[in-house]
Amino acid sequence: MLTPLEQSDLLKDFKVYLHLERGLASQTQEAYIRDLKDFFHFIDDKAPTDWAERDIDHYLQDAGRRFAPSTVARRMAALRTFFSYYQQVYPGILTCTPRWQAPRNSQHLPEVLSVEEVSQLLAAPDRFKMPGVRDAAILELLYATGMRVSELSALELQQIFTEDQFIRVIGKGKKERLVFYGDSASKALDRYLAQGRPRQKNYRLTQLVFLNNRGGQLSRQSIWKIIKRYAKEAGIDRYESLTPHTLRHSFASHLLAGGADLRLIQELLGHADISTTQIYTHIADDALLSQYRAAHPRG
């Protein structure tokens, strides 16, 4: 596991390599560093010596569902370049041999759940005993707020305003935004805070809202497993293809389909650029087309 200082030093050295030995443009250097930070976060800050082929594959598959093929290709190039650098500096230490193949099904449109599938997923946890009390609050909040999984993982008690049902989210670049949640999420969260969290280890020693069985921070990967587990229990056939962003994508596409303004969705998601949010207009168009074909006699 890389400490923040170790990761910072590693990225600084890699950036020097990109500048002096590869001669890459400054914008490309910054993009590669951002991509590597994203990858480190995705695999819970494992040290390079602990990377496995499946880490690379899972990361590229996740990127393939979230981004355009050109972005996936750049992220793969960043990782491949880092491997080349690391092998030069520390020869013979890396043990995995990635295939460096972008996923064939890379798509710009993210996968979303239908409203019915979301209802099935949210009904799956046992809301009266742990860990179902905690997991129900996690799933409800992800869908109600559109928070990133990383934002929910780092969520602290002082960020939640239960009476007014909103959360002060600290997003990318430490930017803050307010997100709201409804009565269903409120009930699940209140039950967890009152009945579930006090039964977890170290709950008095941390401000983190969601804890694992050891009383530590619940990781992105752990939340991904929670989503998949309950999706499988709910009978959602494509549970294997769900990603940590699935509920965030579903939140946005369902809001848009319900008539919400695109600018509002941009604010709630914390997107810096409206063009990033516009992807959901394509999802809504596809959903409308499916409804038309199902309802029209000659659809």
Secondary structure by P-SEA (a helix, b strand, c coil): cccaaaaaaaaaaaaaaacccccccaaaaaaaaaaaaaaaaaacccccccccaaaaaaaaaaaaacccaaaaaaaaaaaaaaaaaaaaacccccccccccccccccccbbbbbcaaaaaaaaaccccccaaaaaaaaaaaaaaaccccaaaaaaccccccccccccccccccccbbbbbbbcaaaaaaaaaaaccccccccccccccccccccccccccaaaaaaaaaaaaaaaccccccccccaaaaaaaaaaaaaacccaaaaaaaaccccccccaaaaaaaaaaaaaaaaaccccc
